[in-house]
Amino acid sequence: MVIERSEARLPPLEEILDRVRLDWIAEEEEGLLQAEVDELWSQYTSL
């Protein structure tokens, strides 16, 4: 049951800055980790 409805809005950057920063860091770390895994995998398959 819907009690109240409000229009959609784009929040100001200050409201979402921490989430944006954490998402960016997570993506960077995931990329670095995948690069390490790929390097280890290539060494393992080369043996």
N, C-alpha and C positions, 0 to 999 in steps of 0.2 A: 504494500500500500504506500503510495506516494503522499507524503505529508506536506512537503514544501518543494518548490522548484525555483532554481535560480539560473540565470543565463550563463552560458559558458564564457570564460574569459581567459586571456593569456596572462598568467601571473608574471609579475615583475621578476627580473633576474635575481634580485636580492632574496626572493622567496624560495628559489630553486637552486641557488648557487652551490650549496653543499652537495645536493644530489647530482648535479651536473659534474662537479669536480670528482666525486666518488665514482661515477659511471666512467668518466674519462680515465681515471687511474686504473680501474678494473680492466678496461679494454687494453690499456698499455701493458699491464702486467700479464694479461692473457696472451697478448702477442709475443712478449718476451719469453714466456713459458713455452709457447708453441715452438718458437725458434730453437730453444734448448732441446725440446723433445725431438724435433726434426734432426738436429745435429747428432744427438745420441743415437737416434734411429739409423741415420746414415752410417755411423761408425759401426753399429751392430750388424747391419746388413752387409757391410764391406768385408767382414772377417771371413 
